[in-house]
Amino acid sequence: MIDLSIKIGNLNLKNPVMTASGTFGYGDEYQDFIDLSRLGGIVVKAVSGSNRDGNAYPRMAETPSGMLNSVGLQNKGVDYFIQEIYPVIKEFGTNVIVNVSGSTIEEYVAVAEMINELENIPAIELNISCPNVKQGGMVFGTDPVIATEVTAAVRKVYRKDLIVKLSPNVTSIQEMAKAVVDGGADIISLINTLLGMAIDADKRKPILSTVTGGLSGPAIKPVALRMVWQVSKAVKVPIIGMGGIMNATDAIEFILAGASAVQVGTANFIDPGVTMKIVDGIEAYCRLHKVGRISELIGGI
């Protein structure tokens, strides 16, 4: 038997395949396509302190080998999540992780405190790719001092596993990784989307209402692999890698680069059943290469 189980922090994953926030809804939307209990974990869409309507349309655009989005973390707030969503997703039979977003440190802390009380949520993923309104719109995840500050503030009130998701739109990804570990992160996930834009040449105007948006998909995979490898050399905490994972081979590459687990994002839009194919593909790879435990491959390059 091939052992696909992975332990990161206090999280026991059946296998290293997770879903990325913002690409899998709350998970229940995919129940007709896959067995959710077979996943290593699900990271649900962002939850903020209060209702967010998101950005104006159009807010998605297809690009060569990827897509741009500027959805704007649309959600109905943490109270709605606790009352309406949590009762459904707590029975999924896998690790359900909440992506927490905010515009101020106080908002991050307030949401984390409330999620902390939910018994069947074993971890949160802190999305620090959000604009800090108190700092004139500066993104939390692009300044190491602020990244440490927001991580430390959440760490004080959150008692379970704290995952911090890093933005790639920085000069030194290693410096940002060290900053959030200094703040108390148990696990690091990366990368979030790269900043990009698309233009309609006929209309002579940007396609997205916000002009710029986040680029995801196969186009960003080489950048994501490089950053996962760099961070694995810079810090001691476990890493969850993501960025353009479309198949099992992509997932194996991230694990070899130093990731203990992976998140699948854009591929879910193309094939709702892709995560199951990746799980099966990883097992087939291990069998072919006579690898008894997937953990043997972590950082194997």
Number of C-alpha atoms within 10 A of each C-alpha: 7 14 14 19 16 19 15 17 15 11 15 16 20 18 23 29 28 27 26 26 25 17 17 21 16 22 20 15 10 15 13 10 13 15 14 20 15 18 23 27 27 26 25 24 22 24 27 25 24 15 15 14 12 13 15 12 12 15 19 18 18 13 14 8 12 16 21 24 21 22 20 16 21 17 18 16 16 22 17 15 17 15 10 11 14 17 12 13 19 15 12 19 15 21 25 26 26 25 23 28 25 26 20 17 21 14 17 23 24 17 22 31 17 15 26 19 13 14 8 19 19 19 27 22 24 26 24 26 22 20 18 18 14 10 12 8 11 15 19 28 29 23 16 20 14 21 26 22 19 22 26 21 17 24 20 13 14 20 14 18 22 23 28 28 26 26 24 21 16 15 10 14 24 18 16 23 30 20 23 28 21 16 22 22 25 21 23 26 25 25 26 24 24 20 15 14 19 18 14 10 9 6 8 8 12 15 21 23 16 17 15 18 23 17 27 28 22 19 17 20 19 11 14 25 24 14 22 29 21 17 25 22 13 14 17 12 17 22 28 25 33 30 31 28 28 22 18 21 14 20 27 25 19 29 28 20 25 26 30 27 29 27 26 27 24 23 21 18 11 10 12 16 17 20 28 19 14 22 21 12 17 24 22 15 15 19 14 9 9 10 16 15 16 22 21 13 20 20 18 14 10
